[in-house]
Amino acid sequence: MRSIHFSSKSLRIGVNLFSLLSLLFITQVAFAQSECAANFKVEGDPRNGASYLTFVTIPNLDIHSALGQIEKNALDQDFKIGAENYSGDQGTLTIVHKDSLLHPEKVFPIMIGAYEATNRLAITLRLNPGGTVSSDSMRDFMCSMLSKVTMDSAGVARAAEARAQTHSDEIINVKAPDLAFQLDKALAIHAAHPEYVAGLYIGKVYRIDGQVSIPIGAHAVGAPSFDIQYITSKFRLLPGITRGIDSRTAITCRTDPKQAGRFIALRNDDYATLIAKVVQLEGTTLYLDCHFEN
């Protein structure tokens, strides 16, 4: 068997190249941290929940890779991953963090946005009412999340590793009653902290199938959009009778004005399969932005 020998010169070249790449990475991280710190802002009254935001600019930003890397950073810190969603050259990701600095039982959602046109990667969050965290601690946390994102093969690998665990960039197929009863259960378990449930659902994208109900007056003349609701009752066949079981949660769709004609054509009890992004959970009503897929 032929043995392989490396000359001292080739080894020096390899070591120098590795050192150069390491220095380049360290320089990129340092620059990102500096820019992130300069862009850091605190807004709002802490009694209502202060808001924190900052961003970095990353040349040749790949929004899919960037958000996947943020996901990996979040998983490494035991965050819960919400939804990853894309529209044109923009992408968003929601992660949920236990508010261990304040009240361990409370949580707050953290929103990350990636914008290809401006090469900007941004992070925003709002604390729970009355919550306080030092600006320095919050800035360090937010900048550590953003500054680790790189547009290289290592970054692509980190993003792929995260998505293999979470599948957060996928559309979730669900029947309307099933989604409503999932929410019923979650809201019952976390009755004292509905913001926790909201953080888990806001941003998720579903392919919802079911029958719809059209509220009276929904088709107001000139209205660019209107709300429709999915019927969320389940029917259980009992000996001799069939009875409906109503969920406590309502699923309300804000219709896409570009597809107004198709939505207006729907009648009560018609079936509809819609792509729906969760935008709000208010009380026991889940609000979604909805459109026909085809």
Secondary structure, DSSP 8 states (H G I E B T S, - for coil): -------HHHHHHHHHHHHHHHHHHHHHHHHHHHHHHHH-EEES-TTT--EEEEEEE-TT--HHHHHHHHHHHHHHTT-EEEEEEEETTEEEEEEEEE-TTT-TT-EEEEEEEEETTTTEEEEEEE--TT----HHHHHHHHHHHHHT--SSHHHHHHHHHHHHHH-TTS-EEEEHHHHHHHHHHHHHHTTT-HHHHHHHHTT-EEEEEEEEE--TT-S-TT-S--EEEE---EEEEETTEEEEE--S-EEEEEE-GGGHHHHHT--TT-EEEEEEEEEEEETTEEEEEEEE--
